[in-house]
Amino acid sequence: MPRMKFAINGEYIELHNLLKVTGVVDSGGAGKALVAEGDVKVDGKTELRKTAKLRPGQVVRVGDVEIRVMPPEGGEPARVGKV
């Protein structure tokens, strides 16, 4: 199974954009279609929300590809909720 890590630059990245920037699909539209077909899992559960906000620590699986969302490189992990 190909595994990769992707460090986000902000608090989150939307699912269809993650699929595009990691090269799993060629475009955001193709990413949206893949999600709509039920072929994407986030943390082991099928995810049907194309714009689901992914945060550090979450794992995305598409077929045999695994993408681990990481905190920004050289910075603090993204915070969730009120500070």
BELTASUL-V254140 format. One record per residue. RES is the residue in one letter. PHI is phi in degrees with one decimal (NA if undefined). D_FIRST is the distance of its C-alpha to the first C-alpha in Angstrom with 1 decimal. Layout:
res=RES phi=PHI d_first=D_FIRST
res=RES phi=PHI d_first=D_FIRST
This chain:
res=M phi=NA d_first=0.0
res=P phi=-65.2 d_first=3.8
res=R phi=-122.8 d_first=6.2
res=M phi=-142.0 d_first=9.9
res=K phi=-115.5 d_first=13.2
res=F phi=-131.8 d_first=16.1
res=A phi=-88.0 d_first=19.6
res=I phi=-83.1 d_first=22.0
res=N phi=-97.1 d_first=25.7
res=G phi=-129.8 d_first=27.4
res=E phi=-73.3 d_first=27.3
res=Y phi=-156.1 d_first=24.7
res=I phi=-135.6 d_first=22.8
res=E phi=-74.3 d_first=23.0
res=L phi=-54.5 d_first=19.8
res=H phi=-63.0 d_first=20.6
res=N phi=-71.1 d_first=21.3
res=L phi=-60.8 d_first=18.1
res=L phi=-62.2 d_first=16.2
res=K phi=-73.2 d_first=18.8
res=V phi=-70.7 d_first=18.9
res=T phi=-87.4 d_first=15.2
res=G phi=84.2 d_first=15.4
res=V phi=-66.2 d_first=13.4
res=V phi=-129.8 d_first=16.8
res=D phi=-83.3 d_first=20.0
res=S phi=-149.7 d_first=22.4
res=G phi=-62.5 d_first=23.1
res=G phi=-64.1 d_first=24.6
res=A phi=-67.4 d_first=21.5
res=G phi=-64.9 d_first=19.6
res=K phi=-61.3 d_first=22.5
res=A phi=-64.7 d_first=22.3
res=L phi=-61.5 d_first=18.6
res=V phi=-65.1 d_first=19.6
res=A phi=-60.4 d_first=22.8
res=E phi=-77.4 d_first=21.1
res=G phi=82.0 d_first=19.3
res=D phi=-94.0 d_first=15.8
res=V phi=-119.7 d_first=14.9
res=K phi=-117.9 d_first=14.6
res=V phi=-121.6 d_first=15.9
res=D phi=53.2 d_first=15.9
res=G phi=84.9 d_first=15.1
res=K phi=-116.8 d_first=17.9
res=T phi=-60.3 d_first=18.2
res=E phi=-112.7 d_first=19.8
res=L phi=-107.8 d_first=22.5
res=R phi=-88.7 d_first=24.2
res=K phi=-63.1 d_first=23.4
res=T phi=-105.1 d_first=24.9
res=A phi=-54.7 d_first=23.6
res=K phi=-86.3 d_first=24.0
res=L phi=-99.1 d_first=21.0
res=R phi=-122.0 d_first=22.0
res=P phi=-50.9 d_first=20.7
res=G phi=100.4 d_first=18.7
res=Q phi=-83.9 d_first=17.1
res=V phi=-122.0 d_first=13.5
res=V phi=-110.0 d_first=12.6
res=R phi=-125.8 d_first=9.9
res=V phi=-132.1 d_first=10.3
res=G phi=59.7 d_first=8.8
res=D phi=-99.0 d_first=5.1
res=V phi=-99.2 d_first=5.9
res=E phi=-119.4 d_first=7.2
res=I phi=-121.2 d_first=10.5
res=R phi=-101.9 d_first=12.9
res=V phi=-81.3 d_first=16.5
res=M phi=-113.9 d_first=18.6
res=P phi=-68.8 d_first=22.4
res=P phi=-57.0 d_first=24.3
res=E phi=-69.5 d_first=24.3
res=G phi=73.9 d_first=27.6
res=G phi=-130.1 d_first=28.8
res=E phi=-76.0 d_first=29.1
res=P phi=-59.9 d_first=26.5
res=A phi=-61.1 d_first=27.3
res=R phi=-98.7 d_first=29.8
res=V phi=-115.9 d_first=29.8
res=G phi=86.1 d_first=33.2
res=K phi=-75.2 d_first=36.6
res=V phi=-108.1 d_first=37.3
